[in-house]
């Protein structure tokens, strides 16, 4: 009986050894997997580096301060052009500052809402509110924000509301582009 048990165990070891040899991974497959892992790790490092380079926090950029300054500047400009200015001399004193904040194109568009070129009069009675909201600030050189402003126009005190989608450089405080939408 011991003789048969020993023979059976040796046969089992031989069969298991053949199975291990048959299913042993090919060295080329192992090397391919290692190469893929190295490639993936380098891609991850590259993406991480790119994300850090494009981050609004790069070079100790103070995002909160920039957002607050942007909000203050844009609120001031829209509030002045749409309710704060009531005569041409006040406008001329502030025109350069308003153009520096909004850029000449956007400043002119907002100016045309507040000033009637036919009657040569400022037609906005007061600004009921200007709100600046940040949407996409992943790129400090081209962030997306929205400005919504409501004002009373004319002798009828008609409420008018506009929204501006603005691409904005948070680092240099500059309007890059905008789209205007009437919310009336």
ABEGO torsion letter per residue (X at the ends): XAAAAAAAAAAAAAAAAAAAAAABBBAAAAAAAAAAAAAAAAAAAAAAAAAAAABAABGGBBAAAAAAAAAAAAAAAAAAABGABABAAAAAAAAAAAAAAAEAAAAAAAAAAABBAAAGBBABABBAEBBBBBABAABAABBBBBBBBBBBBEAAGBBBBBBBBBBBBAAAGBBABBBBBBAX
